[in-house]
Amino acid sequence: MLQDKGTASSYAAIEPAVTMFEHERAWLVGLCVKLTGHAEAAEDLAQETLIEAWRNLAKFYAHGEEFGTANCRRWLAAIARNVCKRWMRRYYRESEHLVHEEQGADDVALEELATDEDEIEIELEHRDLARFLERAMALLPEAKRSLLIEFYTYRTSHRELAERLGLSVQTVEQRLHRSKQALRRIITTQLCEEATAFGLCKPECSLQQQETRIWCPLCGRGQLTRYYDPEEQRIGFTCPQCWQIASVEQPELWDGLRSSKSILGRQLAYLGTYYWSAIESGQGPCLRCGQLTQARVYRLPDLPVEYEDLLRNIPAELRSHPQDRPAEYLSYISQSGVYIFCPHCQYRELNGLPHLTLDTPEACQFWRKHPRMHLLPLREIEHAGQPAFVSSFQSLSANAQLDIIYQQSTLKILAVKGA
């Protein structure tokens, strides 16, 4: 590894950087390939990036930064962009010089013609890829699309975005992470075949989808799609008509199970235990890092600022006529639910009453008896002298309804009717 004793006062100060640089080298090579499109130059560009980072290590420490993976990658990515830009300018200047030299030749070799044709094909492929990505971006909600364009197209920094939006840097990073996840989901599901053709994902690494005969419990109109993400070892269930129903990363939960109904039932039981324990105790293990999280009940007026974009992302036609598709509307936003935050890894999650109700044993039992049901709009009532919510599922094949009554301030279950 490179050594420069002047960049830090002691080996103890530079040891984290040495370890992190070695750990992030492969990631950096991949980044350079993406930035330049030239895999053969990526190793050298990554090495040049690490040399520059090493020489400027003192500046990193001067800003009071710590060598976590996120901070290191952010810093290395900024340096890599500049290194790759310089290389691209040199590369195209040299290419232009070679073209001018060859223009005076009387004869053109067949190999040169082939090279020209290859370059034209590459240019056309780049244009096709750009159009493909534009289509994928167009399928994103406006807030997520704008954020990705600002960050990746206009190179607006996290700090600048935070100042412009009036948010914290951490909140901006969380929104970017969710926006990238949403784009990845679109590319690997709705546009999977084209994405594979462009090499954006390998068929074996793409989300594997399977239609089921399970009716969506929220809207009652669509049949659930089961998907498996090999990268995250996650099985999930989503409704093509409305929203996500369940998704869990822990394969040991469904070990030995094959049927979609059994796996979904196991997931809902797990999620019900997880969320309702968090609501009762105000804490629980983080689903990402395992550390202790903070959990609190929220009401719509005090929805955490990180999730305000949920309101903006509701489609206009749905926002105008929520009564036509109440389950879909309520899956976007609920008047109350649980907000979970991990201070260790910054993981955040919001789960509203529609899903919390579905996760209860009573709702799961009602769903088994009435496979086709739907969610009714949330009602506010007074029960035993205190403000309460009523969350209800109604059967679409029989005269049956399940009502679960919650205390508004704590979401404590006060009564269950129709189970």
C-alpha positions in Angstrom: 0.0 0.0 0.0 1.1 3.6 -0.5 3.0 5.3 2.3 3.2 9.0 3.0 4.0 9.8 6.6 3.3 13.5 6.1 -0.4 13.0 5.6 -1.2 12.1 9.2 0.6 12.5 12.5 0.7 8.8 13.4 -0.1 5.3 12.1 -3.0 5.1 14.4 -4.5 8.1 12.6 -4.1 6.6 9.1 -4.7 2.9 9.9 -8.5 3.2 9.3 -7.8 4.8 5.9 -5.4 2.0 4.9 -7.9 -0.6 5.8 -10.8 1.2 4.1 -8.9 1.9 0.9 -8.0 -1.8 0.5 -11.6 -2.8 1.3 -13.1 -0.3 -1.2 -10.7 -0.9 -4.1 -13.0 -3.4 -6.0 -16.0 -1.0 -5.6 -13.9 1.9 -6.9 -12.8 -0.1 -10.0 -16.5 -0.7 -10.7 -17.3 3.0 -10.3 -14.6 4.0 -12.7 -16.0 1.5 -15.3 -19.5 3.2 -14.9 -18.0 6.7 -15.2 -15.9 6.0 -18.3 -17.4 3.0 -20.0 -13.8 1.6 -20.4 -13.1 -1.4 -18.3 -9.5 -1.7 -19.5 -8.7 1.7 -17.9 -10.6 1.3 -14.7 -7.8 -0.3 -12.7 -5.4 2.5 -13.4 -8.1 5.1 -12.7 -8.9 3.5 -9.4 -5.3 3.5 -8.5 -4.9 7.2 -9.4 -8.0 8.0 -7.3 -6.5 6.2 -4.3 -3.2 8.1 -4.8 -5.0 11.4 -4.8 -7.1 10.4 -1.8 -4.0 9.4 0.1 -2.3 12.7 -0.7 -5.3 14.6 0.5 -6.0 12.5 3.6 -5.2 15.4 5.9 -8.0 17.5 4.3 -10.5 14.7 5.1 -9.5 14.6 8.7 -9.4 18.4 8.9 -13.2 18.4 8.2 -13.7 16.2 11.3 -14.9 13.2 9.2 -14.7 9.6 10.4 -13.7 6.7 8.2 -17.1 4.9 7.9 -18.0 3.2 4.6 -20.5 5.9 3.6 -18.1 8.8 4.3 -15.2 7.1 2.6 -17.2 6.1 -0.5 -18.7 9.6 -0.8 -15.2 11.1 -0.7 -13.6 8.6 -3.1 -16.5 9.0 -5.5 -16.0 12.7 -5.7 -12.2 12.3 -6.4 -12.9 9.5 -8.9 -15.3 11.7 -10.9 -12.6 14.3 -11.3 -10.0 11.7 -12.2 -12.3 10.1 -14.8 -13.2 13.5 -16.3 -9.5 14.3 -16.8 -9.0 10.9 -18.4 -12.0 11.2 -20.7 -10.8 14.6 -21.9 -7.3 13.2 -22.7 -8.8 10.1 -24.3 -11.1 12.1 -26.7 -8.3 14.6 -27.5 -6.0 11.7 -28.5 -8.8 10.0 -30.5 -9.5 13.2 -32.4 -5.7 13.6 -33.1 -5.6 10.1 -34.5 -8.6 10.8 -36.7 -7.0 14.0 -38.2 -3.8 12.1 -38.9 -5.7 9.3 -40.8 -7.9 11.7 -42.8 -4.9 12.3 -45.3 -4.6 8.7 -46.2 -5.7 7.6 -49.6 -6.6 4.0 -48.7 -8.7 2.9 -45.8 -8.1 -0.5 -44.4 -10.9 -2.9 -43.8 -10.0 -3.1 -40.2 -10.5 0.7 -39.9 -13.9 0.4 -41.6 -14.9 -2.3 -39.1 -13.7 -0.1 -36.2 -15.8 2.9 -37.5 -18.9 0.6 -37.7 -18.2 -0.7 -34.2 -18.0 2.9 -32.9 -21.3 3.8 -34.6 -23.0 0.7 -33.1 -21.6 1.6 -29.7 -22.9 5.2 -30.1 -26.4 3.9 -31.1 -26.3 1.5 -28.1 -25.5 4.4 -25.8 -28.5 6.3 -27.2 -30.8 3.3 -26.8 -29.6 2.9 -23.2 -30.2 6.6 -22.5 -33.8 6.3 -23.9 -34.3 3.2 -21.8 -33.2 5.0 -18.6 -35.4 7.9 -19.5 -38.4 5.6 -19.7 -37.5 4.0 -16.4 -37.2 7.4 -14.7 -40.5 8.5 -16.2 -42.2 5.6 -14.2 -40.9 7.1 -10.9 -43.0 9.5 -8.9 -42.1 13.1 -9.6 -40.4 13.7 -6.2 -38.1 10.7 -6.6 -37.3 11.4 -10.3 -36.4 15.1 -9.6 -34.1 14.1 -6.7 -32.2 11.5 -8.8 -31.8 14.0 -11.7 -30.5 16.7 -9.4 -28.0 14.3 -7.8 -26.8 12.3 -10.8 -27.3 14.6 -13.8 -26.6 18.0 -12.3 -24.1 16.6 -9.7 -25.8 18.5 -6.8 -24.2 17.5 -3.5 -26.1 16.2 -0.5 -25.5 19.4 1.3 -26.7 21.6 -1.5 -29.9 19.5 -1.9 -30.5 19.6 1.9 -30.2 23.4 1.9 -32.5 23.8 -1.1 -35.2 21.4 0.3 -34.9 22.6 3.8 -34.0 19.2 5.1 -31.1 17.6 6.9 -28.3 15.9 5.0 -29.3 12.5 6.5 -32.9 13.0 5.3 -31.6 13.7 1.8 -29.4 10.6 1.8 -32.4 8.5 3.0 -34.6 9.9 0.2 -31.9 9.2 -2.4 -31.6 5.7 -1.1 -35.3 5.1 -1.4 -35.4 6.7 -4.9 -32.6 4.4 -6.1 -34.4 1.4 -4.7 -37.6 2.4 -6.5 -35.7 2.9 -9.8 -34.0 -0.5 -9.3 -37.4 -2.2 -8.6 -38.8 -0.7 -11.9 -35.8 -1.8 -13.9 -35.7 -5.3 -12.6 -39.4 -5.9 -12.7 -41.4 -3.8 -15.3 -38.4 -3.4 -17.6 -36.5 -6.6 -16.7 -36.1 -8.0 -20.3 -34.7 -4.8 -21.7 -32.5 -4.2 -18.7 -31.0 -7.7 -19.1 -30.3 -6.9 -22.8 -28.4 -3.8 -21.8 -26.4 -5.8 -19.2 -27.9 -3.7 -16.4 -28.9 -6.9 -14.6 -28.2 -10.6 -15.2 -31.2 -12.8 -15.6 -30.2 -14.9 -12.6 -29.8 -11.8 -10.4 -33.1 -10.2 -11.5 -36.2 -10.3 -9.4 -38.0 -13.5 -10.0 -41.7 -13.1 -10.2 -44.6 -15.5 -10.0 -48.3 -14.7 -10.2 -50.4 -16.2 -7.4 -54.1 -16.9 -6.9 -54.1 -14.9 -3.6 -56.5 -12.0 -3.7 -55.1 -8.7 -2.3 -56.5 -8.2 1.2 -56.3 -4.4 0.8 -58.1 -3.7 -2.4 -59.7 -7.1 -3.2 -59.3 -6.4 -6.9 -55.8 -7.7 -7.8 -54.1 -11.1 -7.3 -50.8 -10.9 -5.6 -47.4 -11.2 -7.3 -44.7 -13.1 -5.4 -41.2 -12.0 -6.1 -37.8 -13.2 -5.0 -34.6 -11.0 -4.9 -31.6 -13.4 -4.9 -29.3 -10.5 -4.1 -31.1 -9.6 -0.8 -32.5 -13.1 -0.2 -35.9 -11.5 0.1 -39.3 -12.9 -0.7 -42.1 -10.3 -1.0 -45.7 -10.1 -2.1 -47.1 -7.1 -4.0 -50.5 -6.2 -5.5 -50.4 -5.0 -9.1 -53.5 -2.9 -8.4 -52.4 -1.2 -5.2 -49.4 -1.7 -3.0 -46.8 -3.9 -1.2 -48.3 -6.4 1.1 -45.3 -8.0 2.8 -41.6 -8.3 2.3 -39.0 -10.0 4.6 -35.2 -10.6 4.1 -34.9 -13.5 6.5 -35.0 -16.8 4.5 -34.9 -18.8 7.7 -38.5 -17.7 8.4 -39.9 -19.7 5.5 -37.4 -22.6 5.6 -39.2 -25.7 4.4 -42.2 -23.9 3.1 -43.0 -23.7 -0.6 -46.6 -22.5 -1.1 -47.0 -18.7 -1.4 -49.9 -18.7 1.0 -47.8 -20.4 3.7 -44.8 -18.1 3.2 -47.0 -15.0 3.2 -48.8 -16.2 6.4 -45.4 -16.8 8.1 -44.3 -13.3 7.0 -47.4 -11.6 8.3 -47.1 -13.4 11.7 -43.5 -12.3 12.0 -44.2 -8.7 11.0 -47.2 -8.5 13.4 -45.0 -9.6 16.3 -42.2 -7.2 15.3 -44.4 -4.1 14.8 -46.8 -4.6 17.7 -43.9 -5.3 20.1 -42.2 -2.1 18.9 -45.4 -0.1 19.5 -45.9 -1.5 23.0 -42.3 -1.2 24.2 -41.2 1.9 22.1 -38.2 0.0 20.8 -37.1 -3.1 18.9 -34.2 -4.7 17.0 -33.3 -2.9 13.7 -34.2 -5.0 10.6 -31.0 -3.8 9.0 -28.2 -3.8 11.7 -29.8 -5.6 14.6 -29.2 -2.7 17.1 -32.0 -1.2 19.2 -34.4 1.1 17.4 -36.7 3.9 18.7 -40.4 3.4 17.9 -43.3 5.8 18.3 -46.9 6.1 17.2 -47.4 8.9 14.8 -50.5 10.9 13.7 -50.8 12.3 10.2 -50.3 16.0 11.4 -46.9 15.1 12.9 -45.8 12.8 10.1 -41.9 12.7 10.1 -40.5 15.1 7.6 -38.6 12.3 5.8 -42.0 10.8 4.7 -43.8 14.0 3.6 -43.0 12.9 0.0 -45.6 10.2 0.4 -48.3 12.8 0.2 -46.8 14.3 -2.9 -46.4 10.9 -4.6 -50.1 10.0 -4.5 -51.3 10.0 -8.1 -53.4 13.0 -8.9 -56.5 11.0 -10.0 -56.3 9.0 -6.8 -55.9 12.1 -4.7 -58.9 13.7 -6.3 -61.2 10.7 -5.8 -59.9 8.6 -2.8 -63.4 7.3 -2.2 -63.3 5.3 -5.4 -60.2 3.3 -4.4 -60.0 3.6 -0.6 -57.7 0.7 0.0 -55.2 2.0 -2.5 -55.4 5.6 -1.1 -54.9 4.4 2.5 -51.9 2.3 1.5 -50.2 5.5 0.4 -50.9 7.3 3.6 -52.7 6.5 6.9 -53.9 8.8 9.7 -51.8 6.9 12.2 -49.2 4.2 12.4 -45.7 3.4 13.8 -42.5 5.2 13.0 -39.3 3.3 13.6 -35.8 4.9 13.6 -32.4 3.3 14.2 -29.8 5.8 15.5 -27.0 3.4 14.7 -27.4 2.9 11.0 -30.0 5.6 10.3 -32.6 3.0 9.1 -36.1 4.5 9.0 -39.5 2.9 8.5 -43.1 3.9 8.5 -46.0 1.4 8.8 -49.5 2.7 8.7 -52.7 1.2 10.3 -53.8 -0.6 7.1 -50.8 -2.9 7.2 -50.7 -3.0 11.0 -54.3 -4.2 11.0 -53.5 -6.8 8.4 -50.6 -8.0 10.6 -52.8 -8.9 13.5 -53.7 -12.5 14.2 -57.4 -11.6 14.1 -57.1 -10.1 10.6 -55.1 -13.1 9.3 -57.7 -15.5 10.7 -60.5 -13.4 9.1 -58.6 -13.5 5.8 -58.3 -17.3 5.9 -62.1 -17.6 6.3 -62.8 -15.0 3.6 -60.0 -15.2 1.0 -61.5 -12.2 -0.9 -61.9 -9.2 1.2 -61.0 -5.5 1.2 -60.0 -2.7 3.5 -62.6 -0.1 4.5 -61.8 3.6 5.1 -60.5 4.3 8.6 -63.1 5.7 11.0 -62.8 7.9 14.1 -65.2 7.1 16.9 -65.4 7.4 20.7 -65.1 4.1 22.6 -65.5 3.7 26.3 -65.1 7.5 26.7 -61.9 7.8 24.7 -61.0 8.8 21.1 -60.5 5.7 18.9 -59.9 4.5 15.4 -61.8 1.7 13.7 -59.9 -0.3 11.0 -62.1 -2.8 9.2 -61.9 -5.6 6.6 -65.1 -6.5 4.7 -65.6 -9.9 3.0 -66.5 -9.6 -0.8 -68.1 -13.0 -0.9 -70.1 -13.1 2.3 -71.9 -10.8 4.8 -69.0 -10.6 7.2 -66.9 -7.8 8.5 -64.0 -7.5 11.0 -63.6 -4.3 13.1 -60.6 -3.6 15.2 -60.8 -0.6 17.5 -57.6 1.2 18.5 -57.0 3.8 21.1 -55.8 6.8 19.1 -52.9 8.0 21.2 -51.2 4.6 21.7 -52.8 2.3 19.1 -53.6 -0.1 21.9 -56.3 -2.6 20.7 -59.5 -1.8 22.7 -61.9 -4.3 21.1 -62.3 -6.7 18.2 -65.6 -7.4 16.6 -66.6 -9.9 14.0 -63.5 -12.2 14.3 
